[in-house]
Amino acid sequence: MLNGYNVLFEFMEILGKKWVVPLLLILLFYDKTTFTRIKKQLGVTSRALSKKLKLLEALGLVEKIADSPRSIIYALSEKGKEVSRMLLGLRQIF
C-alpha cells in the first residue's frame, strides 16, 4: 500500500534535514543571492551550507548562476520556488 508514497517519504526526509527549509525560504525571499549572504543569514558553517546547496541543486531545487568567474549566485529553480511557496503556505495551517 505504501509503495506509491516512497517518493513523498524521501522528499519529506530531505526537507527534515537541518538547514534545508530555512535555506529554501532565504532563497525565496532574496530571489538571487551569494553564498556569503546565505551563510551570514543562517549562521551555518561553510561546509554544511555547501553540502545542502549541492543536495538541493542535485534535486533541481536550486540553480547556480555564474555572475563572474569569481562570484557564484544562487537562486531557486521554478520547482524550488513551488516547494518554498508550499512551505510558506503551511504556516497558515499551524
C-alpha positions in Angstrom: 0.0 0.0 0.0 2.8 2.5 0.8 4.9 1.7 -2.2 3.4 4.6 -4.2 4.4 7.0 -1.4 8.2 6.3 -1.4 9.0 9.5 -3.3 6.9 11.5 -0.9 8.6 9.9 2.1 12.1 10.5 0.6 11.2 14.2 -0.1 9.9 14.7 3.4 13.1 13.2 4.7 15.1 15.7 2.7 13.0 18.6 4.0 13.6 17.4 7.5 17.4 17.7 7.2 18.9 20.6 9.1 19.1 23.9 7.2 17.1 22.7 4.2 13.8 24.6 4.9 15.5 27.8 6.1 17.8 27.7 3.1 14.8 27.4 0.7 13.0 30.2 2.4 16.0 32.5 2.3 16.4 31.9 -1.4 12.7 32.6 -1.9 12.9 35.9 -0.1 16.2 37.1 -1.7 15.5 35.7 -5.1 19.2 35.6 -6.1 22.0 35.8 -3.5 25.6 34.8 -2.8 27.0 32.0 -0.7 28.3 34.5 1.8 25.0 36.3 2.3 23.2 32.9 2.9 25.9 31.9 5.3 25.5 35.1 7.3 21.7 34.9 7.4 21.7 31.2 8.6 24.7 31.3 10.8 25.8 28.0 9.3 29.3 26.7 8.6 30.6 26.8 5.0 30.9 23.0 4.9 27.2 22.5 6.0 25.9 25.1 3.6 27.9 23.8 0.7 26.6 20.3 1.3 23.0 21.5 1.4 23.3 23.6 -1.7 24.8 20.7 -3.6 21.9 18.4 -2.4 19.3 21.0 -3.4 21.0 21.6 -6.7 21.1 17.8 -7.4 17.3 17.7 -6.7 16.7 20.5 -9.1 15.5 23.0 -6.5 18.5 25.4 -6.6 20.5 26.7 -9.5 24.0 28.2 -9.6 24.4 31.2 -11.7 27.9 32.4 -12.6 27.9 36.2 -12.0 31.6 36.4 -12.8 34.5 33.9 -12.8 35.0 34.5 -9.1 31.3 35.0 -8.0 28.5 32.5 -7.9 24.9 33.5 -7.4 22.3 31.0 -6.1 18.6 31.1 -6.9 15.7 28.8 -6.7 14.6 26.9 -9.8 10.9 27.0 -10.7 10.5 23.7 -8.9 12.3 25.2 -5.9 10.0 28.2 -5.9 6.9 26.0 -5.9 8.3 23.9 -2.9 9.2 27.1 -1.0 5.8 28.7 -1.6 4.2 25.4 -0.4 6.3 25.6 2.8 5.1 29.2 3.4 1.5 28.1 2.9 1.9 25.6 5.7 2.3 28.4 8.2 -1.3 29.3 7.8 -2.4 25.8 8.9 -0.4 26.0 12.1 
